[in-house]
Amino acid sequence: MVETCPVCGASVSFMAHHPEADLYRCRTCSHPFTDLASVAKENYQNSYFDQDHQRWFEHPNTPLFARLAQLIPKGASVLDVGCGRGDFLRYLRSARPDLDLTGVDLFDNPETAGIRFYVGDFLALDFRRKFDCVVSLAVIEHVADIRGFVNRMRDLAVPGGTVAVMTLDESSLLYGLARIGRRVGVPVAFNRLYSAHHLHHFTGRSLRHLIERAGFDVHDHFTHNAPLEAIDIPVKRRSVERVFRAGMWLVVRVGEWTGKSYLQTIICRKPSALLPLAAIDVESSSASA
């Protein structure tokens, strides 16, 4: 039985049974998450990129890459946390050759001119330096220790540095329709979105709370979508897939019109003088009360 929220530490309520795990939701910051004791550790082998999530990695989110690239100062150092196959870094290498680029992932990338790759646990690796920009795209939802993850990003940023985190938005139209579908006996989208492949399902509120609790100043927080071609449709028949993809196109468009797109990115700054963590947690708790 899970008792406290991994974001804010408040009490939680049981949310739903999923075929792969039990889900809970925080009563205070609205954060939904998986009971970590009920799931196996995710395995990041070549099949993760080539088969399990093939469409996602075949169609990188270049509109988001371009938007982030505009925020990076000339000559800055960039760390991409959970860089996968390095799509964002390779984009920057082409669009911004002035940047100092570093990536870290559990997956071993081949040597690439102009990009430094590390292999291993981001929470444990010693980079022996700090970075002007620390970016993490579609990673935090897979991480068990989300507070430790965000604190580590903060510690690796220079004072005044930029940190960007992108993840799914559980308060989006897509998630809402998936929950309705489950209630009326069509759980396909619910089972896909809330799969134990994702341990956390951040709402805009819970992501902002986590970021501010770590001591960051939020600069921007926006919703958006991935390319439609990147979305995996969990059916095998081609005719059925066409129907689902047409429906997904409509959900994406309506999500854009209503500000309820299914991805979110938060851009924040590390203050030049950061309060001790104990003081930050006290202030955050007071603000939530």
N, C-alpha and C positions, 0 to 999 in steps of 0.2 A: 504493500500500500504506500503510494507516494503521498507525502504530507505537505511539502513546501515547494514553492516555485523556484526554478533555477535562475530566473531573472531577478526577481525582487525579494524572494524569501517569504512571501505571504502564503496563506493557506490556499489549497487547491481543491477542485471538485472533479470527480470522475466525469469524463466527457463521452467516451464511446468505446465499445469493443471493436477492434480492427482485426482482420484475419491474422495479422502478423504481430500485433502488440496491443496493449491497452493505452488509451489516450486520456490525458488530463488537461484541465484548463485552470489558469490562475484566476482567483476571484477578484484580484486587485488590478493587475496590469494587463489582464486578458490573454496572457501567453498560453498557447496550446503546445503540448509536448508529449513525447512518448515515454512510457515507463522504461527506463534504460535497462532495468534488470530483466526485462522480458525479451530482449532482442540480441541477436548475435552481432559481432563486430563486422562492419562492412569490409569487403575485400576489394582492393583497388589493383586489379591485375589488368593486362591488356584488354581482356574481354569487357571491362567496365567502359572503355572508350570505343572499342570496335563493335560491340554487340549490344550490351545492356542499355547504353545511352548514345547509340550511334548518331542519330539525327542531331542531337544537341551539339556534339563535337564537330559534325560536318558543316554546321551552319552557325558560326560564331556570331555573337551579338555586336556587330561592328558599329551600329548607331550608338550604343552605350560606350563602346571603346572610344569613339570620336568625341563624345561629350566629356568623358573623363580626361582625355588627352588635352583638352582645352584648359583644364584646371591646373595642369602641371607646369611649374615655372621652367624657364629655359635652363638647361644644364643640370636639372634636378636628378637626385638618385631615387629610384623607384623599386620597391619590393612588392612582388605579387605573391600573396600567400595562398597556397593551394592552386598553383598556376596550371595544373593539368598538363596539357601538352604545349603550353606556352603561347596560346593564341593571342592573348592580350599583349604580352611582351613582344611577340613578333609583329603585331600591328604597330606598336610604339616604335619598334626598331625601324620600320619602314617610314612611318609618318613623322617621327621625332628622333632622328639619328643623334641629336645632341644629348640625349638622356643616358644616364648610367643605370642599366637594367639588371635586376636580380629576381630570380624566381625560386620558390621552394615548394616541393610536393613530395608525397610518398612514392610517386611514379618517377622513374629515372628517365630524364630527357637526354637526347644526344647533345653533344657539344655544338653550340651555335655561336657564330661570330657576333660579338656585341652584346651577348646575354650570358650572365653567370647563373648557372643552375645549381641548387642544393637539393639533395635527396635526404629525407628524414622527417622527424617529428618537429613541426614548427615550434611547439612549446618547449622543446628541449635543446634545439640547435643553438650553438654560439656563433652568431654572425660577426662578432668583433667590430661592429659598427652600428650606426643609426642611419635612418633614411629620411629624405625630405617628404616622400609620399609612401604610404603603406596601403595596399589595396587588396581586397579579398572579394572575389566574385563567385557566388553560388557555392560557398564552402561552409559558412557558419551553421547552416541547418544540419550538417552532417556531424558536428562536433559535440561531444558529450559535455565537456567543460567550457561552456560558452563564456562565463565570466573570465576564466583564465585566458581564453583565446583573445578576447577584446583587450584585456589588460596587457597581454603580450604585444599586441599591435601598438598599443599606446607607448609601451616602454621602448619599442624599436623606432618610434618616430622622433625626430628632432623636436626640441621646443618650437612651437609654432608650426609644426609640420601638419600635413594633410593626411587624413585617414578616410578611406571609402569602403563601405561594406554593402554588397548587394545580396539579396536573398528573396525568397518568395514572400508574398503578402497574403496572410491567411484571412484578412478582412476584405479581400478582393471579390469581384463578382464571380470568378471561376470557382473559388472555394465555397462561396455561398450556394451556388447551384449544385455543387457536389454534395453538400450536406442535405440539401432538399431532395436530391436524387436518391440518396440513401434512405431517407424517411419514407419515400414512396415506392421503395423496393427496387431501385435501379442504382446499385452501389459501385458501378464500374469506376466512375471518376473519383468518388470518395476513396475507394481502396487504392487507387493509383496515387492520388495526391498525399494521402496520409500514410503511405507505405513506410515501414521502418527504415527504408533507404534514407528518409529524412527524420531526424530525431527531434527537430524543433520546427515549428510553424509560426514564425513571427507575425504578429499584427504590427501595424505602424506604431501603435502605442507601446507595445512591448519592446520593439527594437530600439525606439528612441529612449526608453527608460534604461535599457542595458547600456547604451552608449553614454548617456548623461551620467549614469552611476559610475562609470569608469573615469569621469572627470573631463570629458570632451565638451567643447562648444560646438553645437550643431550649426552648420553653415547652410545646408540645403537637404531636403528630404523629399523625394519625388517617386511616383509610381510610373511604370513603363512595361513594355512587353519584350519578349524575345522574338526573333523572326518566326513567322508561322511555320516555316519549313523545319524549324528546330524542335518542334513539339512532338513528343512521342505519343502515338495513339495506341492504346493497349488492346488492339484487336488484330486478327490475322487475315480475315477475308478482305480483299481489296475493295469490294463494293461497300461493305460496312465501314471501312476506313474512310472512304470518300464522304459518306454521310457524316461521320464524326468530325472529319476535318472541316466540312462546311459549317457545322455547328460551332466548331472552335473558332473559325473565322468570325462568325457573328458575335461570339462572346468577347473576343479580343477587341473588335470594333466598338461594341457597346461599353466595354470596360474603359476604353480610351475616352469615349464621349462623357462618361460619368465620373472619371477620375478613380475608377476601381480596377485598374490593370493589375495583373497577377504577380508582377515583380516590383520590388522597391529597392531604392538605393539611398543611402544616407551618407552625406559628405560632412565631415567634421574636422575641427582643428584641435591639436593638442596645445593647451595654454602654455605660454612661455614660462609661467611659474605655476606648477601643479600642486594642489593641496595634497597632504598625506591621504592615503586611501581611507583611513579610519574617519577622517573629517568628511571625505566625500560621501561615504556611506551614511553618516549621520545626517548630512544635508539632504541626501536623496530620500531617506526614510521620513524626514520631516516634511518634505514636499509631497510625499505620497499620502501622508496622514490626513 
